[in-house]
Amino acid sequence: MRRKDRKLWIRDMAAQRIVRLFDLAEESFDNDPDLSKRYVFLARRIGMRHRVRLPSHLKRKVCKGCGTYLVPGASCRVRVRGGRVVTTCLECGETSRRPFRFV
C-alpha cells in the first residue's frame, strides 16, 4: 500500500470511528451522561490526531465549552430568537447561535 493510500485509509477509518462513537454517546446518554461525554471526548481527540473534521451535524451535538453531548430538553435548551437557533448548555451555560431562515 502506498503511503498516500494508507493515509487516506487511516483518515477514512478515523471518520468511521468518530461516527460510531457519537452513536454510542447517543445510546448511553439516558443511562450514563458521563460515559457519553467520554465518548464525545474520544471522538474529538481522534479527529484532532488524524486531522479529520467532525461532520457539521455531529459538531452541533457537542458543547464547545465543556464537551457535553447535547440532547435537547435533557442537557441543552433550544430556542428560536430573531432568525437564530440559540442552544444553551445546561451544564456550563455556554450558548451557540446558528442562523435560521423561515421558509
Buried (B, 14 or more C-beta within 10 A) or exposed (E): EEEEEEEEEEBEEBBEBBEEBBEBBBEBBEEEBEBBBBBBBBBBEBBEEBEBEBEEEBEEBBBEEEBBBBBEEEBBBEEEEEEEBBBBBBBEEBBBEEEEEEE
